[in-house]
Amino acid sequence: MTKFIGILKSIREQLNKSDRDEVEVTVCER
């Protein structure tokens, strides 16, 4: 689970845009 969280953080840092909100929503849905 720790690795999974690390990947999410990396994705957020890479996007660092409005797309970040979409990623967070997808995570919440899962």
N, C-alpha and C positions, 0 to 999 in steps of 0.2 A: 504493500500500500504506500510505503514511503516513496518508492520509485515512481509510482503513479502520480503522486502529488508533485514530485520534482519535475516530471514531464509537463504537467499542467502549468507549473510556474514558468518553465522554459518557453512554452507556447505563448503564454501571456506576454512575456518579455519580448519575444520575436514579433508578435503582432503589435502590441503597444498602440492600438488604435481603437476605433469604435467596434471593430470586429471582436475585440476582447470581450465585450458585453455578450455577444452571441456565444462565445466559447463558454462563458460562465453559465449562461442559461442552459446550454447543452449538458454541462456537468450536473446542474441542479436536476434536470429531467432524469438523468441516469441515476 
